[in-house]
Amino acid sequence: LLAQAVGGCRARVAGREDGVKGGSGGHSHQLGLPWVTAGERGGLCLSRPLRGTRMQSLQPDPKAQYRSVYEALKKIVLTEGFWRPLRGINVTMLGAGPAHAMYFACYEKMKKSLSDTIQHGGNSHLANGIAGSVATLLHDAVMNPAEVVKQRMQMFNSPYKSVLACVRTVRKTEGFSAFYRSYTTQLTMNVPFQAIHFITYEFMQEQINPHRDYNPRSHIVSGAVAGAVAAAATTPLDVCKTLLNTQENVALSSVNISGHLSGMVNAFKTVYQLGGISGYFRGVQARVIYQMPSTAIAWSVYEFFKYFLTKHKLEKRTSL
């Protein structure tokens, strides 16, 4: 499937531009996909300590109140241990392989097909947005349960000792549906996030890398800007998703909600009751800081392997 991605990549090799059609050599291109996924996961791992799960808490414990990302990270490390900010990352990485394989393959295939239809092979922002949105449906179906477990383990005074213990307890006490309680909200957040993300990335590439050569600096800058814009724009949805995933007892009981909160509309109402308009933007700084290096590394690694595999195929073709 990555052959479709490589098919859309234009690379300068031996002083000339050449396009590669995605119909052949698919096996060698597919071998690169795990490395692309590993590269993106590396970006997430590096920025994971800055994630906003704690900072998006609407009614935090007095011992878990933070004024900035730096203060939060410092306090967590000093009081709870060096590895505490990374709790739950293993389950995220476990789901990342299949999720991102489907994600990138679907995006490249749909982008190429829609661009051929809408703009006759040219770059179409509409095609980029639609392709990113559809790819998100597949990605989130795999990653949503992992996100639920990760966020519950990152909560202050989390009762779960391990990923397996968290999965067992949640399934036993709340049922399997608990792992998908925030799925609709996740999609409501991630579909516009990815649409904005891909459109911004392709727009930035048009501005700073119009010939679409392999240019690491342009991919890093475009990826970082795309991640920052998309993250800031969708922070209110992320706050609601975090509330649905964590089911903060203190927060919910303070507004007389018993049982489990479900549904995006209810989450929006509860967030407003607890924090007003500003409540929707809790943790926006952490979210932007988290996304910028993540998307910058993801795109730079992804574009590198597209270029590398394209170059390898061209060299193989010229040697025949």
C-alpha positions, -999 to +999 in steps of 0.1 A: +000+000+000+029+024+006+036+020-031+007+044-035+024+069-013+057+065-032+038+068-064+027+103-054+062+114-044+084+134-068+121+131-061+152+145-078+176+116-084+207+117-106+199+153-115+164+147-129+128+145-117+109+113-121+076+100-109+071+064-098+038+047-105+025+029-074+013-002-091+046-022-089+072-030-063+046-028-035+064-054-013+096-034-009+076-002-002+054-019+024+085-030+043+093+007+050+059+014+066+069+000+101+098+024+101+076+053+092+053+043+120+083+039+144+095+074+134+062+090+143+060+070+175+094+083+183+081+118+180+052+110+203+076+094+228+098+125+229+069+148+236+048+125+257+058+140+291+042+173+280+008+157+273-021+177+288-041+149+306-033+164+340-035+200+329-069+195+313-084+182+346-114+203+354-114+197+392-078+187+400-067+174+434-050+203+453-017+184+450-021+182+412-027+218+403-002+233+379+003+268+364+024+258+334+037+228+315+072+232+330+058+233+366+036+203+359+065+182+345+088+192+373+063+185+401+053+152+387+089+140+383+099+152+418+069+139+437+059+108+417+091+096+400+110+102+368+090+077+348+056+088+359+049+111+329+054+081+306+028+059+322+006+042+297+029+049+268+034+011+261-002+006+253-001+036+230+029+022+211+012-012+209-017+001+190+003+026+169+016+001+144-016-012+129-033+022+134-008+042+115-002+016+088-039+019+079-038+057+085-010+066+060-019+040+034-055+052+034-045+089+033-021+085+003-044+063-017-075+086-012-055+118-017-041+105-051-075+092-062-095+124-052-068+148-066-070+130-099-108+135-099-111+170-085-080+187-099-068+163-126-036+152-108-028+186-092-027+193-055-062+197-040-067+210-005-102+195-005-088+161-015-062+164+013-088+172+039-112+145+029-084+119+027-071+128+062-107+127+076-114+092+063-080+079+074-089+091+109-119+068+111-097+037+108-069+051+130-092+060+159-110+027+159-077+011+169-063+039+191-093+050+211-091+021+237-054+027+240-060+064+247-086+055+274-061+033+292-032+057+288-052+087+302-066+067+332-031+056+341-018+092+339-044+106+362-033+118+396-035+090+422-045+066+395-056+033+411-043+012+383-009-005+388-004-017+352-019-015+318-034-050+321-049-042+355-065-011+340-080-030+311-094-057+333-109-033+359-125-010+333-140-039+314-153-055+346-168-024+362-179-004+332-181-029+304-164-030+270-183+001+258-162+022+282-132+019+258-153+036+231-173+060+253-153+089+238-151+075+203-177+099+187-160+128+205-126+115+194-138+115+158-155+149+163-121+162+174-097+142+152-116+146+119-113+184+120-079+181+135-066+159+107-084+180+080-067+212+093-034+193+098-031+179+063-044+211+046-020+232+066+009+209+059+002+208+021-003+246+021+031+251+039+048+228+014+034+248-015+049+280+001+084+268+011+089+237-011+069+243-043+088+217-063+081+191-037+118+180-035+130+160-005+139+189+019+141+179+055+140+214+068+108+222+049+091+190+061+100+197+098+088+233+096+056+224+077+049+195+101+054+217+132+032+245+120+005+221+109+005+204+142+004+237+162-025+251+142-046+220+143-039+215+180-049+250+190-080+249+169-093+216+184-084+221+221-120+225+232-128+191+218-098+175+234-108+188+268-142+172+264-126+139+252-103+139+283-133+144+306-152+115+289-121+092+291-112+100+327-147+104+342-133+126+369-154+118+400-147+151+418-156+172+388-188+153+380-200+152+416-195+190+419-222+195+392-245+168+406-237+142+379-240+106+391-229+076+371-209+079+339-209+110+317-214+101+280-219+120+248-202+150+233-231+174+240-232+165+277-194+168+279-196+203+264-222+214+289-203+199+318-171+216+308-189+250+306-205+245+340-171+237+356-149+262+339-168+286+316-153+295+282-118+293+296-124+257+306-125+247+269-089+259+265-073+242+296-040+227+286-038+245+252-002+253+257+007+217+266-013+204+237+005+227+212+039+219+226+031+182+225+019+183+189+047+204+173+076+181+177+054+151+172+041+161+138+075+176+128+092+143+135+064+123+120+064+141+087+102+143+083+105+106+089+076+098+066+089+120+038+124+105+042+112+070+036+091+081+007+122+097-008+145+067+001+121+041-014+116+062-045+153+067-050+159+030-045+133+021-071+147+045-096+182+032-092+170-003-096+151+007-128+182+024-143+204-005-136+182-029-156 
